[in-house]
Amino acid sequence: MIRKRSLKSLLIFSLLAISGAGVVWACSDYGYDDRSSFSPEYFVHKSYSPFFYDSYNRYYSTGDDGYITDNNRHFNDEVQKEWTAYLGKQLSAKQVGFLLFWAKAKQIDSLQRVVSKGLNGRGHTFFNYLPLLKDCETYSVEDNNYWYEKAPAKNIPANIEQRIMKALAGYKDPFIRERLWFQLVRYHFFQGSTGKKVPGSFYQYEKEFPKNLLYYRTLGYMAGTEYKQHQYARSNYHYSLGYNYTWTMRLPSQWSFHPQEEADWTETLRMAKSPEEKITLWHLLGIQYDPGRALQEIVALNPSSEKMDLLLSRLINIHESWEAENGTDKNDKTLPTDLKIVETIAGRNDIAKPWFWHLAAGYLQFLNKNNKAAITWYTKAKAEIPKTDMMVLAQYRLLSILLDIRGLKKLDVQTENRLIPQLNWLADLKENKKKVIHLRFNDALAQVTSTIGRIYLSQHDLIKANCFATVPSFYADSTLMDSLQKLMVKKTKSPFERVMLRYYPVSLSELYYQQATLTIYKENITASIRYMTLADSMNSAVLPANPFTSRLNDCHDCEFGESKIKYTPLSFLKKVQSLQSELQSGKNKYQNAISLGGAYYNITHYGNSRLFYQTSLTGGSTYQPNLYAEEFQEMFTSPKIAKKYYRIALANATTAEQKARCTFLLSKCERNVHYNQKMKLDSNNYSPEEDLAPAGNYFAELKQKFSNTAYYREVIKECGYFSKYVKGQ
């Protein structure tokens, strides 16, 4: 049970409460980080929400609990309300808040003069107290966040203790005296490394005051001192009293609660004066260490305690997280023990929220891969869930769908029709047509779609499989895409076809664009233009450079800046068609061929217009062509077609300069073949920039035949590879 914690984390009971250092929140508004399908929000009181399980962050936040997440000002609302009530109508709540939390010490006198006409005795007392408060805050409140360095030491005013003691001797008002007592205990805590004076200053005045919020905040400094003095049992007991007093004390008390060893823990338990105090202690231990053990202890003390709700939710989410991290094919070794504990408690007839426990037992059995037992528990829960509790009913439905889908062996028409309502419900959630606040459905949705897709794939129904989960090679098959397009435009669809297409994320335009891409790499320009024309929402994007240029070196940024003629995917294809037509008719063979070679080079991975093929269906805009199918990798990196046209250009070149240019462009294609082979062997770590490719046949030909050309000299100047080759390096 031993775990170390810095003393800084204990300095938590000042006016502005908690230093931000080390406090990290998970915010569900931005998506729950852990994979989870079980929502604690439906079963656990909101005041416990910071302690919902999160494997990535110290605390969990729902995004609408600013009263908790603003760590530096945790108690401000309560402090402002107390002072406003004390002052009556002398100052507004806004004025009180400004004076307490924002006004500088040097402003106090001038602000007092502004409102002096409306002040009576309490108002003047308030203004007399403020300078002392501001000086106490200089050493006790830390607004800055020192994540990467030690916070600088603060100087404590030399006369602060005398001023507090003098005020305590002079004031009889219990409200003011309690605040002075708080300042005195806090000062003694900060004064020395062990806070030796804290017990005396705490117990000297303790009996004067009611056990209200300020009392327990003061007690927090007593607990912090006890921790400094290694009195861990007493420290943890006192923190637990603050935790149990009110929800505003839960976060700072739990943050500091820290049992060291079993002996300390046993001593802490002996200090508890009531079953409820013991429950709180076990509850806090369960949050930090072992929720299963804590649940067993609490249920023996009070089987209807709400403090079990949080621990049960954490236990469930912990096992969900374990499975997500380690995989469903590995055994969660602690699950059987925790499952036995939960099932034992769920079998009692004196627990609160029996539907919660029965759902929990069923879901843990689901995680334990015991579908039959899960069904039994879910059946009990369904009969008990309040019919008006739409959120718990949604939770039950989500877990039931997961169980149902897992049990599927095949998907026939009968099964499809049975699944239609559930799939439509999930699709409504996915499309935000149905809003169930806090329902964690994303992971369940992924499990459902992947399972259905896998079953259809095993049944060789690639169209349906691909609607639910991407099928490798699907988008390399134009026939499959044709069939899917026909289904998408079909006027009369079956109910299952309609719901199935709600899960398909690809638009008709994307499919047509993909087919246009496939056919251009097969040199079927007529079909490519036809498909690209249909891709109306995608065919007008502007390519970043002129794809028909053939540069000496591949400097894409240079080409982006130099490009004066703009092409869209559609106008590019039409230009290719025009060049091919002229080449076939024998017109300007050299120029047309070298332009076509440039076009087919530049729409590969190495060219200036690879944006042409980079869509969501072909791997996006990643540098490495991380594509769904090997067919794409070959298609989008191969220089085969470019080489074909460069060779035609070479055969029709009429000058040495033209021949030198064609020879070097062919050498680039030759090098890219080498890169492709290396990339195929190690696609994750290979970088062409770090690889000096073999010289190849075309380097030799360029050196032997065209060393007297101006283009040759330009190649030596611009191409480091060739320059090293010529020098024999």
C-alpha positions in Angstrom: 0.0 0.0 0.0 3.1 2.3 0.1 3.1 5.1 -2.3 5.0 8.5 -2.0 3.5 11.9 -2.6 5.1 15.3 -2.5 4.1 17.6 0.4 3.1 20.3 -2.1 0.1 18.2 -3.0 -1.1 18.7 0.5 -1.3 22.4 0.5 -4.9 22.5 -0.5 -7.1 24.3 2.0 -6.2 27.9 1.3 -8.8 30.5 0.2 -8.2 29.8 -3.4 -7.8 26.2 -2.6 -5.7 24.0 -4.8 -2.6 24.7 -6.7 -2.9 23.7 -10.3 0.4 21.8 -10.3 -0.1 18.1 -11.0 -3.9 18.2 -11.3 -4.9 16.8 -14.7 -8.5 16.4 -15.9 -10.1 14.2 -18.4 -13.0 16.0 -20.2 -15.8 14.0 -21.6 -17.0 16.9 -23.8 -14.0 16.1 -26.0 -14.6 12.3 -26.0 -13.8 9.8 -23.3 -10.2 8.7 -23.6 -10.7 5.1 -22.4 -12.6 2.7 -24.4 -15.8 2.3 -22.5 -19.5 1.4 -22.9 -20.6 1.8 -19.3 -21.5 5.3 -18.2 -21.1 6.0 -14.4 -23.1 9.2 -14.8 -26.3 7.2 -14.8 -25.7 5.5 -11.5 -23.4 7.7 -9.4 -24.2 11.1 -7.9 -22.7 14.0 -9.8 -20.7 15.2 -6.9 -18.5 12.1 -7.2 -17.8 12.7 -10.9 -14.2 13.8 -10.5 -13.5 10.3 -9.3 -14.9 8.4 -12.2 -12.3 6.1 -13.5 -9.9 7.5 -16.1 -6.6 5.7 -16.9 -5.0 8.8 -18.5 -5.8 11.6 -16.1 -5.8 12.3 -12.4 -9.5 13.4 -12.4 -12.4 13.1 -14.7 -14.5 16.1 -15.8 -17.8 16.3 -17.7 -17.1 19.8 -19.0 -20.0 21.4 -17.2 -18.6 21.2 -13.7 -16.5 24.4 -13.6 -17.0 24.6 -9.8 -14.7 21.6 -9.6 -12.3 22.0 -12.5 -11.1 25.5 -11.6 -8.6 24.2 -9.1 -7.3 27.5 -7.9 -10.8 28.8 -6.9 -12.5 25.7 -5.6 -14.0 27.3 -2.5 -14.6 30.8 -3.8 -18.4 30.5 -4.3 -18.9 29.4 -0.7 -16.5 32.0 0.7 -18.3 34.8 -1.2 -21.7 33.6 -0.1 -20.6 33.5 3.5 -19.2 37.0 3.5 -22.2 38.4 1.5 -24.6 37.0 4.1 -22.5 38.4 6.9 -22.5 41.9 5.4 -26.2 41.9 4.7 -27.0 44.6 2.0 -23.9 46.7 2.6 -22.1 45.3 -0.5 -23.4 43.3 -3.4 -22.1 39.7 -4.0 -20.2 41.0 -7.0 -18.5 43.7 -4.9 -17.6 41.2 -2.2 -16.2 38.7 -4.7 -14.0 41.4 -6.3 -12.7 42.6 -2.9 -11.9 39.0 -1.8 -10.4 37.5 -4.9 -9.3 40.2 -7.3 -8.5 43.5 -5.5 -4.9 44.2 -4.7 -3.8 45.1 -1.2 -2.9 48.7 -2.2 -6.5 49.2 -3.5 -8.3 48.4 -0.3 -8.2 51.9 1.3 -9.4 53.7 -1.9 -12.2 51.1 -2.4 -13.3 51.5 1.2 -13.6 55.3 0.7 -15.8 54.7 -2.3 -18.4 52.6 -0.4 -17.8 54.1 3.1 -21.2 55.8 3.3 -23.1 52.5 3.1 -21.0 50.7 5.7 -21.9 49.8 9.3 -19.8 48.0 11.9 -19.6 44.7 10.0 -18.6 46.5 6.8 -15.8 48.3 8.5 -14.7 45.1 10.1 -14.6 43.5 6.7 -12.3 46.2 5.3 -10.1 46.0 8.4 -9.7 42.3 7.8 -8.9 42.5 4.1 -5.3 43.7 4.4 -4.5 40.8 6.7 -6.2 38.4 4.3 -4.2 39.7 1.3 -0.9 39.4 3.2 -1.8 35.8 4.3 -2.5 34.9 0.7 1.0 36.0 -0.4 2.5 32.8 1.0 -0.5 30.4 1.0 -2.0 30.7 -2.5 -0.2 29.6 -5.6 -1.7 30.9 -8.8 1.1 29.8 -11.1 1.5 26.3 -12.5 5.1 25.1 -12.0 4.9 21.9 -14.0 8.6 21.7 -15.0 10.4 23.5 -12.2 10.2 23.9 -8.5 7.9 26.7 -7.4 9.9 29.6 -6.0 9.9 30.0 -2.2 7.6 32.7 -0.9 8.5 35.1 1.9 6.2 35.1 4.9 5.6 38.6 6.3 7.6 38.8 9.5 4.8 40.2 11.7 1.9 38.2 10.4 1.5 36.0 13.5 1.5 39.0 15.8 -1.2 40.7 13.6 -3.4 37.5 13.6 -3.0 37.1 17.4 -3.8 40.7 18.1 -6.9 40.5 16.0 -8.0 37.4 17.8 -7.6 39.2 21.1 -9.5 42.2 19.9 -12.5 40.7 18.0 -15.5 39.0 19.7 -17.5 38.4 16.6 -17.5 34.5 16.0 -17.6 34.9 12.3 -14.4 37.0 12.2 -12.7 34.9 14.9 -13.2 31.7 13.0 -11.5 33.2 9.9 -8.7 34.5 12.1 -8.3 31.0 13.6 -8.2 29.6 10.0 -5.4 32.1 9.1 -3.5 31.2 12.3 -3.5 27.5 11.7 -2.7 28.0 8.0 0.2 30.3 8.9 1.7 27.8 11.4 1.4 25.1 8.7 3.4 27.2 6.2 5.8 28.5 8.8 8.0 25.4 9.3 8.8 22.1 7.7 6.9 20.1 10.3 4.2 22.7 11.4 5.0 22.1 15.1 2.6 24.9 16.2 -0.4 23.7 14.3 -1.9 21.3 16.9 -1.7 24.0 19.5 -3.3 26.7 17.4 -6.0 24.3 16.1 -7.1 22.9 19.5 -6.8 26.2 21.4 -9.8 27.6 19.6 -11.5 24.6 18.0 -14.4 24.3 20.4 -15.5 27.9 19.8 -16.7 27.1 16.3 -19.4 25.0 14.7 -18.3 22.2 12.4 -18.9 24.0 9.2 -17.0 24.3 5.9 -14.3 26.6 7.3 -13.9 24.2 10.3 -13.1 21.3 8.0 -10.8 23.4 5.8 -8.9 24.3 8.9 -8.9 20.7 9.9 -7.3 20.0 6.5 -4.2 22.0 7.6 -4.1 19.9 10.8 -4.2 16.7 8.6 -1.5 18.1 6.4 0.7 18.8 9.4 0.1 15.2 10.7 1.2 13.9 7.3 4.4 16.0 7.6 5.0 14.4 11.0 4.4 10.9 9.6 1.2 10.5 11.6 -0.4 8.9 8.6 -3.2 7.2 10.4 -4.5 10.4 12.1 -3.9 12.4 8.9 -6.0 10.1 6.7 -8.7 10.0 9.3 -9.0 13.8 9.4 -9.0 14.0 5.7 -11.9 11.5 5.6 -13.9 13.7 7.9 -13.6 16.6 5.5 -14.5 14.4 2.6 -17.6 13.2 4.3 -18.7 16.7 5.3 -19.7 18.2 1.9 -19.1 17.7 -1.8 -16.9 20.8 -2.0 -14.5 19.1 0.4 -14.3 15.8 -1.6 -11.7 16.7 -4.2 -9.1 18.3 -1.9 -9.6 15.6 0.8 -9.3 12.7 -1.6 -6.3 14.3 -3.2 -4.5 14.3 0.1 -5.8 11.0 1.5 -2.9 8.6 1.3 -2.6 5.4 3.4 1.0 4.2 3.6 1.0 0.7 5.0 -1.5 -1.8 6.3 -0.6 -1.1 9.9 -1.4 2.6 9.4 -4.6 1.7 7.7 -5.7 -0.5 10.5 -5.0 2.2 13.0 -7.0 4.7 10.9 -10.0 2.4 10.9 -9.9 2.1 14.7 -10.3 5.9 14.9 -13.6 5.8 13.1 -16.4 6.7 15.5 -19.4 5.4 13.5 -20.2 3.0 10.7 -20.5 6.0 8.3 -17.0 7.1 9.1 -15.7 3.6 8.4 -17.6 3.5 5.1 -16.0 6.8 4.1 -12.6 5.4 4.9 -13.1 2.3 2.8 -14.7 4.4 0.0 -11.5 6.5 -0.2 -9.3 3.4 -0.1 -11.3 1.9 -2.9 -10.9 4.9 -5.1 -7.1 4.7 -4.8 -6.4 1.1 -4.6 -8.9 -1.8 -4.5 -12.6 -1.1 -5.2 -13.5 -4.8 -4.8 -12.1 -5.1 -1.3 -13.8 -1.8 -0.3 -17.1 -2.9 -1.7 -17.0 -6.0 0.5 -16.3 -4.0 3.6 -18.9 -1.3 2.9 -21.8 -3.7 2.1 -21.3 -5.3 5.5 -21.7 -1.9 7.1 -24.5 -0.5 5.0 -25.7 -2.3 1.9 -27.6 0.7 0.6 -24.7 3.2 1.0 -24.4 5.5 -2.1 -20.6 5.4 -1.6 -20.7 1.9 -3.2 -22.0 3.3 -6.4 -18.8 5.1 -7.3 -16.6 2.1 -6.5 -18.8 -0.2 -8.6 -18.6 2.1 -11.6 -14.8 2.4 -11.2 -14.4 -1.4 -11.0 -16.4 -1.8 -14.2 -14.5 0.9 -16.1 -11.2 -0.5 -14.9 -11.9 -3.9 -16.4 -13.2 -2.3 -19.6 -9.9 -0.4 -19.9 -7.9 -3.5 -19.2 -9.6 -5.4 -22.0 -9.2 -2.4 -24.4 -5.5 -2.2 -23.6 -4.6 -5.8 -23.6 -7.0 -7.4 -26.1 -10.0 -9.7 -25.8 -7.9 -12.7 -26.4 -6.0 -12.3 -23.1 -7.4 -13.1 -19.7 -8.0 -10.3 -17.1 -6.6 -12.1 -14.1 -8.4 -9.9 -11.5 -11.8 -10.1 -13.3 -13.0 -13.4 -11.7 -12.3 -12.2 -8.2 -14.1 -8.9 -8.8 -16.9 -10.6 -10.6 -17.5 -12.9 -7.7 -17.7 -9.9 -5.3 -20.2 -8.0 -7.5 -22.4 -11.1 -8.1 -22.5 -11.8 -4.4 -23.6 -8.2 -3.6 -26.0 -8.2 -6.6 -27.7 -11.3 -5.2 -28.7 -9.5 -2.0 -32.2 -8.1 -1.6 -31.3 -5.1 0.5 -29.1 -3.1 -1.9 -30.1 0.3 -3.4 -30.5 0.5 -7.2 -30.6 -3.3 -7.8 -30.8 -2.6 -11.6 -27.3 -1.0 -11.3 -25.8 -4.1 -9.7 -27.6 -6.5 -12.0 -26.5 -4.6 -15.1 -23.0 -4.5 -13.7 -22.9 -8.2 -13.0 -24.2 -8.9 -16.5 -21.7 -6.6 -18.1 -18.8 -8.1 -16.2 -19.9 -11.5 -17.3 -19.9 -10.1 -20.8 -16.3 -9.0 -20.3 -15.7 -12.5 -18.9 -17.1 -14.0 -22.1 -19.9 -15.8 -20.3 -22.9 -14.8 -22.5 -25.4 -17.1 -20.8 -24.7 -15.6 -17.4 -24.8 -12.1 -18.8 -28.3 -12.7 -20.3 -29.5 -13.9 -16.9 -28.4 -10.7 -15.1 -29.6 -8.4 -17.9 -33.0 -10.0 -17.7 -33.2 -9.2 -14.0 -32.1 -5.6 -14.6 -34.6 -5.1 -17.4 -37.5 -5.9 -15.0 -36.2 -3.4 -12.4 -35.1 -0.3 -14.3 -37.5 2.6 -13.7 -39.6 3.0 -16.9 -39.1 6.8 -16.8 -35.3 6.6 -16.5 -34.5 7.0 -20.2 -30.7 7.2 -19.7 -30.5 3.9 -17.8 -32.8 2.3 -20.3 -30.4 3.5 -23.0 -27.5 2.0 -21.1 -29.3 -1.3 -20.9 -30.1 -1.2 -24.6 -26.5 -0.5 -25.5 -25.2 -3.4 -23.4 -27.9 -5.7 -24.8 -26.9 -4.9 -28.3 -23.3 -5.7 -27.6 -24.3 -9.0 -26.2 -26.7 -9.8 -29.1 -24.1 -9.0 -31.7 -21.4 -11.1 -30.0 -23.7 -14.1 -30.2 -24.2 -13.9 -34.0 -22.9 -16.8 -36.0 -24.2 -15.8 -39.4 -26.3 -13.0 -41.0 -29.3 -14.1 -43.0 -32.4 -12.2 -44.0 -34.2 -13.1 -40.8 -31.3 -11.9 -38.6 -30.9 -8.7 -40.6 -34.6 -7.8 -40.1 -34.3 -8.5 -36.4 -31.3 -6.1 -36.1 -32.9 -3.2 -38.0 -34.3 -1.4 -35.0 -31.0 -1.7 -33.0 -28.9 -0.6 -36.0 -31.2 2.4 -36.6 -31.0 3.4 -33.0 -27.2 3.3 -33.0 -27.1 5.1 -36.3 -29.3 7.9 -34.8 -26.7 8.2 -32.0 -23.9 8.3 -34.5 -25.5 10.9 -36.6 -26.6 12.9 -33.5 -30.3 12.5 -34.4 -30.8 11.1 -31.0 -29.1 12.6 -28.0 -28.6 10.5 -24.9 -26.4 12.6 -22.7 -23.2 10.9 -21.3 -24.0 7.6 -23.1 -20.7 6.1 -24.1 -21.7 4.5 -27.4 -18.7 5.1 -29.6 -16.7 2.0 -28.6 -19.9 -0.1 -28.7 -20.6 1.2 -32.2 -17.1 0.2 -33.3 -17.5 -3.3 -31.8 -20.9 -3.7 -33.5 -19.8 -2.6 -37.0 -16.5 -4.5 -36.9 -18.3 -7.7 -35.8 -21.0 -7.4 -38.5 -18.4 -6.6 -41.1 -16.3 -9.6 -40.2 -19.3 -12.0 -40.4 -20.3 -10.7 -43.8 -16.7 -11.0 -45.0 -16.6 -14.7 -43.8 -19.8 -15.1 -45.9 -18.1 -13.5 -48.9 -20.6 -10.7 -49.1 -18.1 -8.0 -49.7 -20.7 -5.2 -50.4 -22.4 -5.6 -47.0 -19.1 -6.2 -45.3 -17.6 -3.0 -46.6 -20.6 -0.9 -45.5 -19.9 -1.8 -41.9 -16.1 -2.1 -41.9 -13.6 -1.3 -44.6 -12.6 -4.4 -46.6 -9.1 -4.6 -47.9 -8.8 -4.4 -51.7 -12.5 -3.3 -52.1 -11.5 0.0 -53.6 -9.2 -1.6 -56.0 -12.1 -3.5 -57.6 -14.1 -1.4 -60.0 -16.8 -4.1 -60.3 -17.5 -4.1 -56.6 -17.7 -0.3 -56.6 -20.1 -0.4 -59.5 -22.4 -2.8 -57.5 -22.2 -0.5 -54.4 -23.0 2.6 -56.5 -26.1 0.9 -58.0 -27.3 0.1 -54.4 -26.7 3.7 -53.3 -28.8 5.1 -56.2 -31.4 2.4 -56.0 -34.8 4.1 -55.6 -36.5 1.3 -53.7 -34.3 -0.1 -51.0 -35.2 -2.7 -48.4 -35.3 -1.5 -44.7 -32.0 -3.3 -44.1 -30.3 -1.8 -47.1 -31.4 1.6 -45.8 -29.9 1.1 -42.4 -26.8 -0.5 -43.8 -26.0 2.5 -45.9 -26.3 4.7 -42.9 -23.1 3.1 -41.7 -21.3 3.5 -45.0 -19.1 6.6 -44.8 -18.2 7.0 -48.4 -20.1 9.3 -50.8 -21.0 8.6 -54.4 -18.6 11.3 -55.5 -15.7 9.6 -53.6 -16.5 6.2 -55.3 -16.6 7.8 -58.7 -13.4 9.6 -58.0 -11.8 6.4 -56.9 -12.9 4.7 -60.1 -11.5 7.6 -62.1 -8.2 7.1 -60.3 -8.1 3.3 -61.0 -8.8 3.8 -64.7 -6.2 6.5 -65.3 -3.5 4.3 -63.9 -4.7 1.6 -66.3 -4.5 4.2 -69.1 -8.3 3.9 -69.8 -8.6 7.7 -70.2 -12.2 7.5 -71.6 -13.5 5.7 -68.6 -11.5 7.9 -66.2 -13.0 11.0 -67.6 -16.5 9.5 -67.4 -16.1 8.6 -63.8 -14.4 11.9 -62.9 -17.3 13.9 -64.5 -19.6 12.1 -62.1 -17.4 13.0 -59.1 -18.9 16.4 -59.1 -18.0 17.4 -55.6 -14.4 16.4 -56.0 -13.3 17.0 -59.6 -12.8 20.8 -59.3 -10.1 20.8 -56.7 -6.9 22.6 -57.9 -3.8 20.5 -58.2 -0.8 22.2 -56.5 1.5 22.2 -59.5 1.6 21.7 -63.2 1.6 17.9 -63.6 2.9 18.0 -67.2 6.3 19.5 -66.3 9.3 17.3 -66.0 11.9 18.9 -63.6 15.5 17.9 -63.2 15.0 17.5 -59.4 11.9 16.7 -57.4 11.4 20.0 -55.6 7.7 20.1 -55.0 7.7 23.3 -53.1 9.5 24.9 -56.0 7.0 23.6 -58.4 4.1 24.8 -56.3 5.4 28.3 -56.5 6.3 28.2 -60.1 3.1 26.7 -61.5 1.2 29.3 -63.5 -1.2 26.9 -65.3 -3.7 25.4 -62.9 -5.3 22.0 -63.4 -8.2 20.3 -61.7 -8.4 16.5 -61.7 -11.0 16.7 -64.5 -9.1 19.2 -66.7 -5.9 17.2 -66.1 -7.6 14.1 -67.5 -8.9 15.9 -70.5 -5.4 17.3 -71.2 -4.0 13.7 -71.0 -6.6 12.6 -73.4 -5.7 15.4 -75.8 -2.0 14.6 -75.6 -2.6 10.9 -76.2 -4.7 11.7 -79.2 -2.1 13.9 -80.7 0.7 11.4 -80.0 -1.3 8.6 -81.6 -1.8 10.7 -84.7 1.9 11.4 -84.9 1.9 15.1 -84.0 4.9 16.5 -82.1 5.8 13.1 -80.7 8.7 14.2 -78.5 6.9 17.0 -76.7 3.7 15.1 -76.3 5.4 12.0 -75.0 7.6 13.9 -72.5 4.5 15.8 -71.2 2.6 12.5 -70.8 5.7 11.0 -69.0 5.7 14.0 -66.7 1.9 13.6 -66.1 2.2 9.9 -65.1 5.3 10.6 -63.0 3.7 13.5 -61.1 0.6 11.5 -60.1 2.8 8.9 -58.4 4.1 9.1 -54.8 7.2 10.9 -56.1 5.5 13.6 -58.2 4.3 17.1 -57.7 0.6 16.2 -58.1 0.3 13.1 -55.9 -2.6 15.0 -54.3 -4.5 13.5 -57.3 -4.7 10.1 -55.7 -4.6 11.1 -52.0 -8.1 10.6 -50.8 -9.7 9.0 -47.7 -10.0 5.8 -49.7 -6.3 5.6 -50.6 -4.5 6.5 -47.4 -5.1 10.3 -47.2 -2.2 12.7 -47.4 0.4 10.8 -45.4 4.0 10.9 -46.8 4.3 7.1 -47.0 1.5 5.6 -49.2 -0.1 3.8 -46.3 -2.9 2.3 -48.4 -5.7 -0.2 -47.8 -4.5 -2.6 -50.6 -1.1 -3.6 -52.0 -2.5 -3.0 -55.4 -2.6 0.7 -54.5 1.0 0.7 -53.3 2.2 -0.6 -56.6 -0.1 1.7 -58.6 0.8 4.9 -56.9 4.5 4.4 -56.7 5.3 2.6 -60.0 7.1 4.6 -62.7 6.1 2.1 -65.3 3.8 4.3 -67.4 6.1 7.3 -67.0 9.0 5.3 -68.3 7.0 4.2 -71.3 6.4 7.8 -72.4 9.9 8.9 -71.6 11.2 6.2 -73.8 8.9 7.3 -76.6 10.2 10.8 -76.1 13.8 9.6 -76.2 13.1 7.7 -79.4 11.7 10.8 -81.0 14.3 13.3 -79.6 16.1 15.2 -82.4 18.9 16.9 -80.4 21.5 15.8 -77.9 20.0 18.1 -75.3 16.6 16.5 -75.7 18.1 13.0 -75.4 20.1 13.9 -72.3 16.9 15.2 -70.7 15.0 12.0 -71.5 17.9 9.8 -70.2 18.0 11.6 -66.9 14.3 11.5 -66.4 14.5 7.7 -67.0 17.2 7.5 -64.4 14.8 9.1 -61.9 12.3 6.4 -62.7 15.0 3.8 -62.3 15.9 5.1 -58.8 12.3 5.2 -57.7 12.1 1.4 -58.4 14.9 1.0 -55.9 13.1 3.2 -53.4 9.9 1.2 -53.8 11.7 -2.1 -53.1 13.3 -0.7 -50.0 10.0 0.9 -48.8 8.2 -2.4 -49.3 10.7 -4.1 -47.0 10.5 -1.5 -44.3 7.7 0.9 -44.9 7.7 2.4 -41.4 11.4 3.4 -41.1 12.7 3.8 -44.7 13.5 7.3 -45.9 14.7 7.9 -49.5 16.6 11.0 -48.4 18.9 8.8 -46.4 19.6 6.3 -49.2 22.1 6.7 -51.9 20.5 4.6 -54.7 22.6 2.6 -57.1 23.7 4.5 -60.2 21.9 2.3 -62.7 22.0 2.1 -66.5 20.8 5.6 -67.3 23.4 7.3 -65.2 26.0 5.4 -67.2 24.4 6.3 -70.5 24.1 9.9 -69.5 27.8 10.1 -68.6 29.0 8.1 -71.7 26.9 9.8 -74.4 25.9 13.3 -73.3 28.8 14.7 -71.2 29.2 17.5 -73.7 25.6 18.9 -73.3 24.5 21.8 -71.3 21.9 19.6 -69.7 24.6 17.3 -68.4 26.4 20.2 -66.7 23.1 21.2 -65.2 22.6 17.7 -63.8 26.0 17.7 -62.2 25.2 21.0 -60.6 21.7 20.1 -59.3 21.9 16.4 -58.7 24.2 15.3 -55.8 23.7 11.6 -56.6 24.9 12.1 -60.2 27.8 14.3 -59.1 29.1 11.7 -56.7 28.7 9.0 -59.4 30.7 11.1 -61.9 33.5 11.6 -59.3 33.6 7.9 -58.6 32.4 8.3 -55.0 
